Amino acid sequence: MNQNQELELVNSLESVNNIDDYSRRKYANRVLARTVAFQVIYQNDMNADSRQDLTDDFLAGELPNHEMLYKFATDLIDGVSKNLELIDSRLSQVSHNWSVERMSPIERSILRLAVYEIFYMDTPNPVVINEAVELAKKFGNKNAPSFVNGVLDRIRKNES
């Protein structure tokens, strides 16, 4: 598949995430932005050669006409990317008997996103942990929510 065919494919895909599936509470749309950011972080983890223009097209398709959510999602994605070594180091310190490489890609991506948000953003830790557990419920296997919760709880306790 050449580059033009890839772009046509991305542009032809319907939105994966429907904003109507998310609550209308004050910060609820951040749930959608986190979901989209997680999906990009996961894609980047699975495909290190992922092209930036495809990421941009995905974000624009998933968060159309939502400038603040788009910025929030890109801040999360860029922050994880720029701080990946430190994030993985923090995960390694608390994930007993699990190296970061041994974690499932879904759980690893959720944890990277949450650790970035805990250490680099002003979101309250309980909110970050709850959102990460919800992502694990939606995308992970049956054990993912408890694994994600346990790792993030240890990070929260170490941070205090």
C-alpha positions in Angstrom: 0.0 0.0 0.0 1.5 3.4 -1.0 1.2 6.6 1.0 -1.8 7.9 -0.9 -3.7 4.7 -0.4 -2.9 4.8 3.3 -4.2 8.4 3.6 -7.4 7.5 1.6 -8.0 4.6 4.0 -7.6 6.7 7.1 -9.8 9.4 5.7 -12.5 6.9 4.7 -12.8 5.3 8.2 -15.7 6.4 10.3 -15.0 7.7 13.7 -14.2 5.0 16.2 -15.3 7.0 19.2 -18.7 8.6 19.3 -18.9 11.8 21.5 -22.5 11.0 22.2 -21.4 7.9 24.1 -19.8 10.1 26.7 -21.5 12.0 29.5 -22.1 15.7 29.3 -20.6 16.6 32.7 -18.1 19.4 33.0 -15.0 17.4 32.3 -16.6 14.4 30.7 -15.3 15.1 27.3 -11.8 14.7 28.6 -12.7 11.0 28.9 -13.1 11.0 25.1 -9.8 12.9 24.7 -8.0 10.4 27.0 -9.5 7.5 25.0 -8.2 8.9 21.8 -4.8 9.7 23.3 -4.6 6.1 24.6 -5.4 4.8 21.2 -2.6 6.8 19.6 -0.1 5.9 22.4 -1.0 2.2 21.9 -0.6 2.6 18.1 2.8 4.2 18.6 3.8 1.4 20.9 2.8 -1.3 18.5 4.2 0.5 15.4 7.2 2.6 16.2 7.3 3.8 12.5 3.8 5.2 12.7 3.5 8.3 10.6 2.6 11.6 12.2 0.2 12.6 9.4 -1.9 9.5 10.1 -1.9 10.3 13.8 -3.0 13.9 13.0 -5.7 12.6 10.7 -7.0 10.2 13.3 -7.1 12.9 16.0 -8.9 15.3 13.7 -11.4 12.6 12.8 -12.0 11.6 16.4 -12.2 15.1 17.8 -13.7 17.3 15.0 -14.5 20.8 16.0 -13.2 20.2 19.6 -10.1 22.4 19.7 -9.7 22.1 23.5 -10.1 18.3 23.5 -7.7 18.1 20.5 -5.1 20.1 22.4 -5.6 18.1 25.6 -5.2 14.8 23.7 -2.1 16.0 21.8 -0.6 17.3 25.1 -1.0 13.8 26.6 0.4 12.1 23.5 3.4 14.4 23.2 4.0 14.3 26.9 4.1 10.5 27.0 6.4 10.4 24.0 8.8 13.0 25.4 9.0 11.5 28.9 8.7 7.8 28.0 12.0 6.8 29.6 11.2 8.4 32.9 7.6 7.1 32.8 8.8 3.5 32.2 11.4 3.9 35.0 8.6 4.9 37.4 6.5 2.0 36.2 9.4 -0.4 36.7 9.9 0.7 40.3 6.4 -0.2 41.3 5.3 -3.1 39.0 6.6 -6.0 41.1 7.5 -9.1 39.0 6.5 -7.3 35.8 8.9 -5.5 33.5 7.3 -2.8 31.4 8.2 -4.8 28.3 6.3 -7.9 29.7 3.1 -5.9 30.3 0.4 -6.3 27.7 0.6 -3.4 25.2 -2.9 -2.2 26.2 -2.1 -2.1 29.9 1.4 -0.5 29.2 -0.2 2.2 27.1 -2.9 3.0 29.7 -0.3 3.1 32.5 2.0 5.3 30.5 -0.8 7.7 29.9 -1.9 7.7 33.6 1.7 8.1 34.9 2.2 11.1 32.6 -1.0 12.7 33.8 -0.1 12.0 37.5 3.3 13.5 37.4 3.0 16.3 34.7 -0.6 17.5 34.8 -2.8 19.0 37.4 -5.5 16.3 37.2 -6.3 14.9 40.7 -4.8 11.4 41.2 -8.1 9.7 42.0 -9.5 11.0 38.7 -6.5 9.8 36.8 -6.7 6.3 38.4 -10.4 6.1 37.8 -10.1 7.0 34.2 -7.2 4.5 33.7 -9.3 1.7 35.2 -12.2 2.6 33.0 -9.9 2.4 29.9 -8.7 -0.9 31.1 -12.3 -2.1 31.5 -13.1 -1.0 28.0 -10.0 -2.2 26.1 -8.2 -4.7 28.3 -8.8 -8.2 29.4 -10.8 -9.1 32.6 -7.6 -8.7 34.8 -6.5 -5.4 33.3 -8.6 -3.1 35.6 -7.2 -4.6 38.8 -3.6 -4.7 37.5 -3.8 -1.0 36.3 -5.4 0.0 39.6 -2.8 -1.8 41.7 0.2 -0.3 39.8 -1.2 3.2 39.9 -2.1 2.9 43.6 1.6 2.0 44.3 2.7 5.0 42.2 0.3 7.3 44.1 1.6 6.0 47.5 5.2 6.4 46.4 4.5 10.0 45.2 3.0 11.0 48.6 
